[in-house]
Amino acid sequence: AVLTGLSDMNASLQIDGIADTVSLAVLARRWNGDFRTLWRGPAGFRRSVTAGTSGPTADWLAAQLAVVDGVPAPAGGTEVDERRVRRFQLMQGLKPDGIAGPQTLMRLARAAGLVEPRLQ
């Protein structure tokens, strides 16, 4: 099943190409808690971005951190600043390991106000 929408009372699902709506109570009884997220990472992203990394993903990371911090974006070719990543992770309630993995990048995109596909 693919969750395509969510309201206060119902979940919209698509199961084998057929749209259906179920109450959240029914969904809670039938869902085992497993899920997957479909997400498109920034250019060049593989698994994570660590301190000292440079390239397109590091530039994207630095630019989005600048937006969140309200400062001008640095020029391209910058290396990942682990302290800034840790600070952002702490602010978001994530594990502050300084490694920008998928959860950190997803939260950063949202915090920076990037337009991404969302549930309806």
C-alpha positions in Angstrom: 0.0 0.0 0.0 1.1 3.5 -0.7 -0.1 6.3 1.6 -1.2 9.1 -0.7 -3.0 11.4 1.7 -3.7 11.9 5.4 -6.4 13.8 7.3 -7.4 14.0 11.0 -9.7 11.0 10.6 -8.7 9.1 7.4 -5.8 7.8 5.4 -5.9 7.7 1.6 -4.1 4.6 0.2 -3.4 3.1 -3.1 -3.3 -0.7 -3.1 -2.4 -2.5 -6.4 -3.4 0.7 -8.3 -6.8 1.0 -6.6 -7.5 4.1 -4.5 -9.1 3.5 -1.1 -9.8 5.5 2.1 -9.7 4.0 5.5 -10.2 5.4 9.0 -7.0 5.9 11.1 -8.4 3.4 13.6 -8.6 0.7 10.9 -5.1 1.6 9.6 -3.7 1.4 13.1 -5.1 -2.1 13.6 -3.7 -3.4 10.3 -0.3 -1.6 10.0 2.7 -3.3 11.6 4.7 -0.1 11.8 7.1 -0.7 8.9 7.4 2.0 6.2 9.6 3.3 3.4 10.0 6.9 2.3 10.5 7.8 -1.3 12.8 10.8 -1.5 15.0 12.5 -4.1 18.3 13.6 -2.6 20.4 16.6 -3.8 22.7 16.2 -6.8 25.5 13.7 -6.2 24.1 12.4 -2.9 25.0 8.8 -2.1 24.6 7.7 1.5 25.8 10.6 3.7 27.8 13.7 3.7 30.6 14.0 6.2 33.1 16.6 7.5 35.6 17.6 4.9 33.5 16.4 2.0 33.2 18.8 -1.0 31.3 18.7 -4.3 27.7 19.3 -5.3 26.0 17.7 -2.3 28.3 19.6 0.1 27.5 22.9 -1.8 23.8 22.1 -1.5 24.2 21.4 2.2 26.1 24.6 2.8 23.5 26.6 0.9 20.5 25.2 2.8 22.2 25.6 6.2 22.9 29.3 5.2 19.1 29.7 4.4 18.2 28.2 7.8 20.8 30.4 9.6 19.7 33.5 7.7 23.2 34.2 6.3 24.4 34.5 2.7 25.2 31.2 1.0 28.9 30.5 0.6 30.6 30.2 -2.8 30.7 26.7 -4.3 33.5 24.4 -3.5 33.1 24.6 0.3 33.7 21.6 2.6 31.0 20.3 5.0 31.2 22.1 8.3 30.5 19.4 10.9 29.7 21.9 13.7 26.9 23.6 11.6 25.5 20.1 10.8 25.6 19.1 14.5 23.9 22.4 15.5 21.1 21.9 13.0 20.6 18.3 14.0 20.3 19.3 17.7 17.7 22.0 16.8 15.7 19.3 14.9 15.9 16.7 17.6 18.1 14.4 15.5 21.2 12.5 16.7 23.9 15.2 16.6 26.6 13.1 14.9 27.6 15.8 12.3 26.9 13.3 9.5 24.3 14.6 7.0 22.4 11.5 6.1 18.9 11.2 4.5 16.9 12.3 7.6 19.1 15.3 8.2 18.9 16.3 4.5 15.1 15.8 4.5 14.7 18.0 7.5 17.1 20.6 6.2 15.1 20.8 2.9 11.9 21.4 4.8 13.5 23.9 7.2 14.9 25.8 4.3 11.5 26.0 2.6 12.3 23.9 -0.5 9.2 22.8 -2.4 9.0 19.1 -2.4 6.2 16.6 -3.2 4.0 16.2 -0.1 1.0 14.1 0.9 -2.3 15.7 0.2 
